[in-house]
Amino acid sequence: MVFEGSSAAISHTGKVRSNNQDSGYSGANLFVVADGMGGHAGGDVASSLAIHRMEPLDHGYASTEDAQAELQAATTTAAVDLIRAAKERPELAGLGTTLSAIIMVDDYAVIGHIGDSRIYLYRDDALTQITTDHTFVQRLVDSGRITPEEARYHPRRSVLMRVLSDMDSDPELDMFVMHTQPGDRWLLCSDGLSGVVDEAHILKTLRVGMAPGRTADALLKQALDGGAPDNVTIVLVDVGGQHALHSGTPTIVGSASNPANVTVPPVRSARGNWLHPVRQAANEPSHFEPAAEYLEELIEEDRRRAKRRRLGWIAAMLLVLAMLGFAAFAAYSWTQTRYFVGADEDSVVIFQGVQQNIGPITLSTPVRDTDILLADLPPYQRNSVERTITARSLADAEAIVVRLQAGADRVIENSTPLPTPVPSPSPTEVVP
């Protein structure tokens, strides 16, 4: 049975690399992404060989078991092809490729995966990563040692734990079957997309509902806008839906689209590499599969990095606390250069500090109780003192107190009753 749906495939060199080591395939029932590794020529050869070994699988199947068996057999044969290529051309030693494939069988998707290319499923307005990256950092994520966000920027994110390569004739492929339904949209991509465009932006683009070709173009543009340091390959598959059915003509993209032109470039001189460090870096492999002893070194290195990170956080926290403490001390010291005139329960007092308090912390202390009673002050001066009067210095506060004392003296003077005059005795009348 031929799968009913629409699909598209696209591949781009990216903005940094000088050649495309990715390959992609979109057919009637088969959809594949392969991300090659092994240097300037090795990656081209590896992904191209893998795709062309997968091509014969693009036909109808009686059962998902049959599809799984053929997919496993084709993957093993591709590994043998890589081993043979490395023997015939020693300059290709170390070549390899990731492989993420879907074979549609009736209402099921038969999935095979190895490496760090990815398969996503967009269903019911949600995006789900179906495959698991076979990388060193994914192992750290699974063990809880780092977060998925930290994994995106980990310096060892390109270290592959499992890959289709010339070092293993029996590759361990993740293989499983999932039920699919009309309206599903499957996305296969190399890490040139998933390593640059996060899932939130991928989801936003898929939600627009454009045809697979236009959606793939939009995702590629986001990867290029993000710098595209690696090759970018995207295969989109719609199950049923509103878009036109696939024509049945396979689409092959990337290095597999022109395998005859995959050649080993001449070695550049040391001078050329020195003059063009970016170009040299672009030709370095984007992935590599480490030896067992190297993994132990990586694990120990990660332990040291985690320890340095913890020490860095502690040092940063101590620095922040020290800065906050210094700022608080400086602020408090400044407040103690200020003075104001206020009142306690019934008299005028000179205070050192500022009128504000921070919670239970008082930022002022009494300097001198003037013994001027609030009751002796004129009403306007009493109100001013109760609201507090800011002084520029202690001398200024003393001057304010002098003025207040004068006001109090006037009130006292005006309130003192005048003495009652004593009448002089009248002269005694003399009776003649």
C-alpha positions in Angstrom: 0.0 0.0 0.0 1.4 3.4 -1.0 1.3 6.0 1.8 -1.2 8.8 1.2 0.2 12.1 2.2 2.5 15.0 1.1 6.1 15.6 1.8 9.1 17.8 1.1 12.9 17.6 1.5 15.4 20.4 1.6 19.1 20.7 2.4 21.5 23.6 2.7 25.3 23.9 3.3 24.7 26.6 6.0 26.7 29.8 6.5 30.0 28.4 7.7 30.8 25.0 6.1 32.1 24.9 2.6 30.4 21.6 1.6 27.2 19.7 2.5 27.8 16.5 4.4 24.0 16.0 5.0 21.7 13.9 2.8 17.9 13.6 2.8 15.3 11.5 1.0 11.6 11.9 0.6 9.8 9.2 -1.3 6.4 7.4 -1.5 6.8 5.5 1.7 10.3 6.2 2.9 11.7 9.4 4.5 15.3 9.7 5.7 17.8 12.2 7.0 21.5 11.4 7.3 24.2 13.8 8.8 27.7 12.7 7.7 30.9 13.0 9.7 34.5 12.3 8.9 36.0 15.5 7.5 35.5 17.3 4.2 35.0 14.2 2.1 34.2 11.5 4.6 30.9 13.0 5.7 29.7 13.4 2.1 30.5 9.8 1.3 29.0 8.4 4.5 25.6 10.1 4.3 25.4 9.5 0.5 26.1 5.8 0.9 23.5 5.5 3.7 20.8 7.2 1.7 21.4 5.1 -1.4 21.4 1.9 0.7 18.0 3.0 2.0 16.4 3.8 -1.4 15.3 0.2 -2.2 13.1 0.3 0.9 10.7 2.8 -0.6 7.8 0.4 -1.5 4.7 -1.0 0.1 4.9 -3.5 3.0 2.5 -6.3 4.1 3.3 -5.6 7.8 5.4 -3.4 10.1 7.5 -6.5 10.9 8.6 -6.8 7.3 9.5 -3.1 7.2 11.5 -3.4 10.4 13.4 -6.3 9.1 14.3 -4.6 5.9 15.3 -1.4 7.6 17.6 -3.3 10.0 19.2 -5.3 7.1 19.7 -2.1 5.0 21.4 -0.3 8.0 23.8 -3.2 8.6 24.6 -3.3 4.8 25.3 0.5 4.9 27.7 -0.1 7.8 29.5 -2.7 5.7 29.6 -0.2 2.8 31.3 2.3 5.1 33.9 -0.2 6.3 34.7 -1.2 2.7 35.0 2.5 1.7 37.4 3.2 4.5 39.5 0.2 3.5 39.6 1.2 -0.2 40.3 4.8 0.5 42.3 5.2 3.7 41.9 8.9 3.7 38.2 8.3 4.6 39.0 6.4 7.8 36.7 7.5 10.6 33.8 8.4 8.3 30.3 7.9 9.6 26.8 9.2 9.6 23.7 9.6 11.7 20.5 8.0 10.3 16.9 8.8 11.1 14.3 7.1 8.9 10.5 6.5 8.7 8.8 3.9 6.7 5.0 4.4 6.4 3.0 1.1 6.6 -0.7 1.6 6.5 -1.6 3.6 9.7 1.8 3.0 11.2 5.2 4.7 11.1 8.2 2.3 11.4 11.1 4.4 12.9 14.8 3.6 12.8 17.3 6.0 14.4 21.0 6.2 15.3 23.0 9.4 16.1 21.7 12.9 16.9 19.5 13.8 13.9 15.9 14.0 15.1 12.4 13.0 14.4 9.5 15.1 15.7 5.8 14.6 15.6 3.4 17.5 15.4 -0.1 16.4 16.6 -3.0 18.2 18.2 -1.1 21.5 18.3 1.8 19.9 20.3 5.4 19.1 19.2 7.0 15.9 20.5 10.6 14.7 20.0 10.2 11.1 19.1 13.9 10.0 19.0 16.6 10.3 21.6 20.0 11.7 20.8 22.8 9.2 21.1 25.2 11.8 22.4 27.4 12.3 25.5 25.4 15.3 26.6 22.1 13.4 26.3 23.6 10.9 28.7 24.4 13.7 31.1 20.8 15.0 30.7 19.3 11.5 31.3 21.4 11.2 34.5 20.2 14.6 35.8 23.7 16.1 35.7 22.8 18.9 33.3 19.6 20.4 32.0 18.3 20.2 28.4 19.1 23.9 28.1 22.7 23.4 29.3 23.0 20.6 26.8 22.3 22.9 23.9 25.5 24.9 24.7 27.7 22.1 26.2 31.2 22.1 24.6 30.9 18.3 24.1 27.5 18.3 22.5 28.9 16.9 19.2 30.3 13.7 20.8 28.3 10.8 19.5 27.9 7.6 21.6 26.3 5.7 18.7 26.6 6.2 15.0 26.6 4.4 11.7 30.4 4.2 11.0 33.3 2.2 9.6 34.1 0.9 13.1 31.0 -1.3 13.7 29.5 -3.7 11.2 26.5 -4.4 13.4 25.1 -0.9 14.4 22.7 -0.7 17.3 19.6 1.0 15.8 16.8 2.3 17.9 13.7 0.8 16.2 10.0 1.1 17.1 6.6 1.4 15.6 4.1 4.2 16.2 0.5 4.6 15.2 -0.1 7.6 13.0 -3.3 9.4 12.0 -4.6 11.9 9.5 -3.4 15.4 10.4 -0.1 14.3 11.8 3.0 16.1 10.6 6.4 14.4 10.9 9.6 16.4 10.9 13.0 14.7 10.3 16.0 17.0 10.6 19.8 17.1 11.1 21.1 19.0 14.1 21.8 21.9 11.8 18.2 22.8 12.5 17.5 21.5 16.0 20.8 22.9 17.3 20.0 26.4 16.2 16.2 26.7 16.2 14.6 25.7 19.5 11.4 23.7 19.7 9.2 26.7 20.6 10.1 28.4 17.2 9.7 25.1 15.3 6.3 24.6 16.9 5.3 28.2 16.0 6.2 27.6 12.3 4.4 24.2 12.1 1.2 25.8 13.6 0.9 28.1 10.5 -0.2 25.1 8.5 1.6 25.9 5.3 2.4 23.1 2.8 5.4 20.9 3.6 7.6 22.7 1.0 6.9 26.2 2.3 7.2 25.1 5.9 10.6 23.5 5.2 11.7 26.8 3.6 10.5 28.8 6.7 12.4 26.5 9.1 15.5 26.7 6.9 15.3 30.5 6.9 15.2 30.5 10.7 18.3 28.3 10.9 20.2 30.6 8.4 19.0 33.7 10.4 20.5 32.0 13.5 23.9 31.7 11.9 23.6 28.1 10.5 27.1 26.9 11.6 26.3 23.4 10.3 24.6 21.9 7.3 20.8 22.0 7.6 18.6 19.2 6.2 14.8 19.0 6.7 12.2 16.4 5.6 8.6 17.1 6.3 5.8 14.5 6.0 2.1 15.2 6.3 -0.3 12.3 6.9 -3.5 13.1 4.8 -4.6 16.6 5.4 -5.4 19.5 3.1 -2.3 19.5 1.0 -1.9 17.8 -2.3 -0.8 14.1 -2.3 2.8 13.3 -2.9 3.5 12.7 -6.6 5.4 9.5 -5.8 8.6 10.9 -7.4 11.5 10.6 -4.8 13.3 13.7 -3.8 17.0 13.3 -2.8 18.8 16.3 -1.4 22.3 17.1 0.0 25.4 15.1 -0.9 23.3 12.0 -2.0 21.8 14.0 -4.8 25.1 14.0 -6.7 27.3 11.2 -5.3 29.5 11.0 -8.4 30.9 14.4 -7.5 31.9 13.4 -3.9 35.7 13.7 -4.2 38.5 14.0 -1.7 39.9 17.6 -1.8 43.6 18.2 -1.9 45.3 19.0 1.5 45.6 22.7 2.1 48.9 24.1 3.1 49.6 25.2 6.6 49.9 28.8 5.3 46.4 28.6 3.8 44.9 27.3 7.0 46.6 30.1 9.0 45.2 32.7 6.6 41.7 31.2 6.6 41.0 29.8 10.1 37.2 30.0 9.6 37.4 28.0 6.4 39.6 25.4 8.1 37.2 25.2 11.0 34.3 24.8 8.6 35.9 21.6 7.1 36.4 20.0 10.5 34.0 17.2 11.3 30.8 18.3 13.1 30.5 15.0 15.0 32.9 12.3 16.0 32.5 8.9 17.8 35.0 8.6 20.6 36.9 5.6 21.8 36.0 4.0 25.2 38.9 5.5 27.0 38.2 8.9 25.7 34.7 8.7 27.2 36.2 8.2 30.6 38.3 11.3 30.0 35.1 13.2 29.0 33.3 12.1 32.1 36.1 13.2 34.4 36.4 16.4 32.5 32.6 17.0 33.0 33.0 16.4 36.7 35.8 19.0 36.8 33.6 21.4 34.8 30.6 20.8 37.1 32.9 21.4 40.1 34.3 24.6 38.6 30.7 25.7 37.8 29.6 25.2 41.4 32.7 27.1 42.7 32.0 29.8 40.2 28.4 30.1 41.4 29.5 30.2 45.0 32.2 32.8 44.3 29.7 34.9 42.3 27.1 34.7 45.2 29.8 35.7 47.7 30.8 38.6 45.5 27.2 39.8 45.2 26.7 39.5 48.9 29.9 41.4 49.5 28.8 44.1 47.1 25.4 44.3 48.7 27.0 44.5 52.2 29.4 47.2 51.1 26.6 49.1 49.5 24.5 48.8 52.6 27.4 49.9 54.8 28.1 52.9 52.5 24.5 53.9 52.5 24.3 53.6 56.3 27.5 55.6 56.7 26.0 58.4 54.5 22.9 58.5 56.6 25.0 59.2 59.7 26.3 62.4 58.2 22.8 63.8 58.2 20.9 65.5 61.1 17.4 66.6 61.8 15.4 68.2 64.6 12.4 66.3 65.8 10.5 65.4 69.0 10.3 62.7 71.5 7.3 62.4 73.7 7.2 66.0 74.9 10.4 67.8 74.0 12.6 68.9 71.1 15.5 66.5 70.3 18.5 66.7 67.8 18.8 63.4 65.9 21.8 62.0 63.8 20.7 60.1 60.7 17.7 60.3 58.4 14.0 60.2 59.2 13.2 57.0 57.3 13.4 53.5 58.8 13.9 50.2 57.0 11.5 47.8 58.6 12.6 47.4 62.2 15.9 49.0 61.5 16.1 52.6 62.7 18.4 54.9 60.7 18.6 57.7 63.4 19.8 58.1 67.0 19.2 61.0 69.5 22.2 63.3 69.9 20.8 65.8 72.4 17.6 66.5 74.2 17.2 70.3 74.2 14.7 70.4 77.1 12.5 72.7 75.0 9.0 71.5 75.6 6.7 71.1 72.6 4.0 72.8 74.6 6.1 75.9 74.9 6.5 76.3 71.1 4.2 78.4 68.9 1.8 76.2 67.0 3.6 76.5 63.6 7.0 75.6 65.1 5.5 72.7 67.0 4.0 71.3 63.8 7.4 71.7 62.0 9.2 69.8 64.8 6.7 67.0 64.9 7.1 66.6 61.1 10.9 66.9 61.6 13.2 69.7 60.3 16.1 68.5 58.2 19.5 70.0 59.0 22.6 70.1 56.8 25.0 69.5 59.8 25.1 69.4 63.6 25.8 73.1 63.7 22.8 73.8 61.5 20.7 71.7 63.8 22.0 73.7 66.8 21.0 76.9 65.0 17.5 75.6 64.4 17.3 74.8 68.1 18.4 78.4 69.0 15.5 79.7 66.9 13.1 77.3 68.5 14.3 78.4 71.9 13.6 82.0 71.0 10.1 81.1 69.9 9.5 79.2 73.1 10.8 82.2 75.2 8.4 84.5 73.4 5.5 82.2 74.1 6.5 81.9 77.8 6.9 85.6 78.0 3.5 86.4 76.5 1.8 83.8 78.7 3.2 85.2 82.0 0.5 87.3 83.7 1.3 90.9 84.7 1.5 91.6 88.5 -1.8 93.1 90.0 -1.2 96.7 91.1 -1.7 97.4 94.8 -4.0 100.4 95.5 -2.4 103.2 97.6 -4.1 103.8 100.9 -6.5 106.8 100.9 -5.6 109.6 103.4 -7.3 109.5 106.7 -10.0 112.0 107.0 -9.5 114.4 109.8 -12.6 115.4 111.6 -12.4 119.0 112.6 
